[in-house]
Amino acid sequence: MSNSKMSSWSKPRVAIGGIWHETNTFAADHTGYEEFASYQLARDRELISKYRSTNTELGGMIQALDQLDFEPVPTLFAAAVPSGLIEHQCFCQLVDELIERIQAALPLQGIALALHGAAVADGFYDADAHVLERVREVVGNDVPVVSTFDYHANLSARMVENASILIGYDTYPHTDMAARGAEAIKLLEQLISGEIRFHSAFRKLPLLTSPLKQQTDELPMSQVMQELRHCESNPDIACASVAMGFPYSDVAHLGASVVAYGYDSEQVNTAADSIAAHIWNSRHDFQEHTVSAEEGIRQAVDSPDFPVIIVEAADNIGGGSAGDGTGVLRELLKVKAARSVIVVYDPEAVELAEKAGAGAKLSIPIGGKSDKHHGEPVNATVAVKSVSDGEFVHKGSYMTGYITSMGRTSLVESDGVQIVLTSKRTMPFDAEQLRCLGIEPDQQKIIVVKAAIAWKAAYGDIAKRVLVVDTPGVCAADLSRLNYRKRPIPLYPLEQDTHDSFQENP
């Protein structure tokens, strides 16, 4: 039996797995194997049990395979919290593990991967394309390979060339991961049948945007997504996706893009052109207004309506930042902002608070220890409220059902300012992060989120006011602050005179 054809009595066998990382090349830290192991690393049958029934790409893939009565063949899935450049040896080891498991599983009728699209490793600046190329070397051109990708992917022509289909998230905040995983399998089914050949169209735009204005149900992106849905309503279009790019990865394929697939080449190209034109024509609308940390805290304290969400976007953990920035913390402590809460990554402070024990008072330096980009440590006298393992189950719309650990966690308080000290960098995408510590979000005056937009999956329904503050950090809203070396030129808005067009099929 060949890899691509199955015997009449066997189920189609589809390998599932992937390597997922959003790499901030401006971050001071590097991402090693231990960062993957401490966040998400599953092999073989554990992959099925860990992700089944979760709102993840793999969860959607598993559910769709079950419904089709296909046999899922779990390989390896590794993910790390967004962070700095992936270490060379780590990346090679993960890719080798994935490939070895795919080789051992042959023959296969299909491959379904969960990739990010903005992974960068030392020596592999188009890391996701490298994964797809290695898979192709193993299974050849006759076995269909589909992959999901994140809305913030920096797609490249190499990725498109080596995948049968690429399918990106349609939401930001990201809430449709399982749906996209299921969609990938349903399209894979058509490819496995051998009766369908999808035409593709890829458009790369000379456009760079901050995540702060990329929310898919608000302007300008809501109009873009409306056009995408309109194009997908065409029976000749199988699927279309937008990747707004990840501006904190300095790579040659940086920037926004559109990819479309379908049954008629002309219709597919027309759809890709139309979606890309909608993005390009909105390029002037992607700027976000920010205020200083001092002004933001003043407005939040004076606000009669609460909770007020303070968005510390430059220290966006979901964008690879340190998570221990002190710009906002310093202002909260200065004005003794009662009923405020902020989460700070600081393993050293966690250890000191845990040794002191619940009920103790102590003076400790907090934050500002990971690098020189996010402020100096703040000395504070705090009361230790609790210590815990920091584990919670996602109950909101982001990765519903998944278990996240903040590592050893200490809740301390100083003059009404509640500081959640964690030993793992943890993205603020689910309200259970606070509830597991006894903090009810809707009773807080101020909630600080080290994020851009995805925090809305946790607190969007209770936020009475949102203030985006300008602080130091490697996820700066003002992209002109970043020292790019590898990016393409021109890119709007860094080059304001970028010509009024976008690149077709690079």
N, C-alpha and C positions, 0 to 999 in steps of 0.2 A: 504494500500500500504506500503510495507517495504521500509527501507532506500535505499536499493541497487537496487530495481526493480521499474520501473515506469509503470504507467498505459498506455494503448495504445493511449490515447488521449493527454497526457501531454508531455511537453518538458522536457528533462533532466535538472535537477536543480543542478547547481554547485556553491558551496560557494567559494568565493575568499577573500583573505586577507593576513595578515602576520605581523610579528614583525621582524624588520631588524636593526641590529646593529653590527658594527665591534668594538670589545672591546679591548682597549689597557690597559692591567692590570698593566702596569708600569706607566701609567699616574696618576698624583696627584689628578685630579678631579674625581668626581663621576657623573654618568649620571642619572638625575631624570626625572620625568614626564614632567617638563617644557621644557627640551631639546627635547623631542619627539614632544611636542605641537608646539614648535617654528620652527621645521624643516618639518616633514611630519606626520600628524595625520588626518586621514579621516575615517568617519564612514558611513555606510549604503549607501544611494544613492550618497552622496558627493564623495565617493570613485570612482564611475563610472565617474562622470563628471570631476573629478580632473585628472584622469589618462588616460582616453580615448584619443587615438591618440598621446600618448607620447611614447618615446623610453625607456620604463620601462618594468619590468616583468609584472606588472599589465596591462599596456597598451597592451602588446602582448596577454595576456590572454583574455582581453575584446574583442579585435578584432577577435581572433580565436573563441570565444564562439558565437559572432554575426554571423560569417560565417557558423558555424555549426547549427545555429538556436537553440542553447542551452540557457537556462535562467541563466544569471549570478546573483548570490545572494551575494551582497556585505555585508561584515561583518565589519571588522576593519583592517586598515593598519596603523602601527606606525613605524617610522624610526627616528633615531637621527644621527647627524654627528658623525663619529667615535670619541670615547672619552673613559673615564675611566669606571670602573666597574659600571654596572647598579645597582641602589639602589634596595634593596630587595622588598620594598613595591611597588615601581614603576613597577617592572617586574611582580609581582603578580597581580597588578591591570590591567595591559595591557593583560596578559594572561587570566584573568577572563573575561574581556570585550570581548575578541575574542571568548572564549568558550561559553559564554552566548548567543552571537549572532548566533553561529553555532547551539546551542541547539534549539534556538527559530525558526530557519529556517528548522528544520527537518520536513519531510523526505527529504533527499538529495541523489543524485546519485553519487556525487563526491565532492572532496575538492581540491582546488588548492591554495597553499600558496607561498608567496615570503618571504623566510628567507635568512639570510646571511650565517650562518654556523660558524661564529666566535663570536657569542654573548656570553658574560659571565656576569652573575648577581651575586650579593651577595647571597650565598647559593645555586646557580644554575650554576655550572661551566661547564655544558653542556646544556646551556640554550635552544638552538635550538632543541635538543633532547627532552627536557622537554615539549616544545610546541607541538611537534609531538605526544608525549605520551598522553598529555591531550586531543588532538583531537581524538586520537584512543579510549580513554575511552568513548568519547561521541558517536562516529559513529560506533564503533565496527570494526571487521576485514573484513566485507563484502563490505564496502564502500571504493573505491580507494582514496588514499590520495597522491597527487603529490606535489612536492615542488621544486622551483628553489633555487640555492645557488650561492654565489659569488665565483669567481676564487680563492679568498684567504680564503676560508672556511677551518677550522680544522674539517674535517668530523670525525664522530665517528661511531662505530658499532651500537650504540643506534639509531642514526639518520637513518641509513640504514634499521634497523629492523622495524622501525615504519612508514616508508614511502613506498608506493607502487613503486614510482620512484623518484629519485633525479636527477635534471638536472642542471649542472653548466654552467656558462659563458664560451665561447670559446675564448674570446678576452681579452687582456690587452694591452693598455687601453681598458676599458670595453665599447663596442659599440653595443653589441648584446643582450641587456637585453630583448627587445621586442620579438626578434626572439626566445629566450629561453622560454619566457612565452608562446608564441604561440605553441612551440614544446611540452611543458608540457600539454597543452590542447589537442593537437592531439593524444598524447599517452594516455591521460586520456580517450579519446573517445573509444579507443580500449578496455580499461579496463571496461568501463561502459557497453560495449556490452556483457560482460560476457563470451566471447568466447576466450579471450586471457589471458594467465598467463605468466608473465615475470619472467625469471630466472635472478638472480643478482649475481654479483661478486664484492667484495670489497677488495682492497689492500691498506694497510697502510705502508708507507715507513719510515724508521728511518732517515729522511732527513729534514733539516731546511734550508731555503734559504731566502735571502733578496729580497724584491720586485724589487730592482734595476736591476736584471738580469732576470726578469720573463716575459719580453715583448714577446707576442706570435708570432710576425712576425719576430723576430730576434733570432739568436742562443743564448743559446741552445734550447729554447722552441719551435722554429719553427719546428725543427725535431720531437719533441714530438707531436706537434699538427698535423703534417703531418701523423704520425703513427696513431693518433686518428682518423683522417678522413679516412685513409685506413681501419681501423677496422670497422668504421661505414658504409663503402661501402658494407660490407658483409650483405646479406639479412637476415641472422640469428641474426644480432645485431640491436636492436632498437635504442639504444643511448649509448654513453660513455662520461664520463666527467673526467677532471683532476681538482683537488683542490691542489694548491701549498702551502696552509696553510698560516696562519697569524702569523708571528714569534713574534709579540708583545702581544700575549695572552698566559700567562703562565698557561697551563692546561695539564692534563694528556693525552689528545688526540691530542696534538700539532704535526703538521707535515704534509707532503704532502701525498696525497692519490689518488686513482683511483677508480671509480665505473662504472660498465657497466651493461646493461640490454639487454635481447634478448630472442629469442624463442628456443634456443638450449643451454643447460647448458654447454656442453663442449666448444662450440664456444665462449660463453660469458666469461668463465674462461680463455680461450686462449687469448682473446682480452685484458682482464684486465692485464694478465701477461705481454703481449707484451708492452703495454703502460707504465706500471710500470717499466719494464726493461729499456726502453728508458730514462725515467727520472733518474733512479738510475745510469745508465751508464754515464750520463752527470753531475753527482754530483760535479765534480771538476771544472766545467765551470760556476758556479754561483757566482763568486767573482767579485765585481765591484771596479774599480780604482777610488780613490778620491784624491782631493788636499785640502790644507788648504784654509780657506776663504780668507785669504790675497793673496795667490797665485792665486786663482780663479778669484778674482776681478782684479788683475793686468793683467792677461791674457785677461780678457774680455775687459778691458779698451783699451788695446793695439791692439785688434783684428780689422783688416781692414774690416771684414765682420760682419754684424749684421742683426737681433738681436742675441745676445749671451744669451743662457738660462743658468742661474745659478740655479742648483738644490740643494736646501737646504733640503735634504732628512731626516735628523734627526729631523726636525720640520715639518714632513709630516702631514698636517691637515687630509688628507684622511686616515691616519694610527692612528689617535687618539691623535696627538701631540697638543701642546698648540696653535700653530699658532702665537706666539708672541716672538719667538726666535730672539736674537739681534746679533748673530755672523756675519751674512752677512751685516745687516743694518749698523753696526758699521764700517765695512770696506768701504762700499759705501760712507758714510759721511766723512770718513777720507780722501779719495782721491777725493771727490767732483765729483762723477761719473755722469756727465751730461747725460741726456736722459736715465736714469735708472728708473726702477719702481719696487717697492716691496709692497706687501700687508701684513699688520700687524694687528692682532686682538688686539684691545686695546679700550674698551668702555670708559675708563676714558679719554684718549686722544681725542677720538671723541667728548666727551662732552665739553672739554675745547676748542677745535677748533670751535665747533658749536656755543658756547657762544661768542667767539671772532668775528665770522662771516667772510664771504668771503672778502678777501682783507686785513685782519688783519695779523699782525706779532706777534708771541709770542714764548716763550721758554717753552718747555714741555718735560717731560720724556716719552719716547716711548718704549713700549714692556717690556719683562722681568718681568711681574707682576703676571702671572698665577701660577708659581711654581719656584723651584730653579734649574730646569733641563736645562733651555734654555738661560741662560745668564742674566746679570743685565740690568736694563733699561738704555737707551741711551738718554742723554740730547741733544736736538737739537733746534735750532732757525729756525722756519718754517714760511712760508707764507701760509695762508689758501686760496686755489684755489676754492673750492666748498664744499657745504654740500648737501646731498641728502638722499633719503630713501634707496639707495643701491639695488634697485630691478632690475632684468634683466631676460630676457627670453632666455633659452638655444637655440642657433641656430646651434651649432656644432653637433658632432656625439654622445655626451654623454647626455643622458636624453633629447633628442631633444624635444622642446616644453614645457618643464617644467619651471616654474617660481621659481627663487631663490631670496631670500632676504638676503643681507649682513647686514641687520639692518641699523640703522642710520650710515651714512658713510661720512667721511671727506677726501678730497684729499688735502694734504699739500705738500709743496716743500721746499727743503733746498739745495741751491747751485746745482740745476739741478737734485737732487735726488727726484723723485716723490714717496711719501709714501701714500698709500691708507690705511686709518685707518678705521677698521670695528668694529661694535659692536656685530657681530655674526661671529663665525669661519666659513669661507667659502672656500671650496675646489676649486683650480684653474683649473677647468676642462672645462671651456668655455671662449672663448675670449671676450664674451659680458661682462664679469666681468670688463674688462678695458674699452671697448668701451662705456658702459653706462655712464662712467665718462668723455668721450671725449678723451680718450687715445687710439691712434691707434697702435696696437701692432707692426706692421711691420715697424713703424717709430722709434722704441725705439732701443737704443744701447744695453741695458741690461734689461732682464726680469727675476726677481727672482721668482721661484716657490717653495712653501713649499709643496712638493709632491715627489713622487718617479718616476713613469712612466706615470700615468694617465693624467698628464699635456699635454701630446702629443696630446690628443684629441682637445686641444685648440690651441697649438702653434707648434705642430710638423711639420706642412707644411711650416712654415716660419723660423724655427730655422736654423741658419747658423753654429752654434757651440753649443755644450752642455758640460758644466763643472759641475761635481758632487763634491760638497764641503763637507768637514768633519767639522761639528759643533756639539756642545752639543745638546742632545735631546733624547727623549724616543723612537725614531724610528731610532736608530743608524744602519748604514750599517754593522758595525762590531758587530755581534750578541753576541760575547764573552763578550761585555761590560754589558750585561743585567744580572741581578741577578735572574735567574730562580730558582724556588723552587718546582714547581709541574710538570714540563715537564718530559716526558719519557726519560729514559737513556738506550741505547745510542742514540744520534742524531748526525749525521754528519752535519756540520764539527766541532761541539763542542767536539765530541769524534772522533778523526781522525782514530782510529782503528776499527770503526764500521764495522761489518762483511759484506762481499760482498753478501748480500741478502736482501730481503724485506719480511715483514710479510704477510701471506696469510690468508684471511678470519678471522681476529682476533675476 
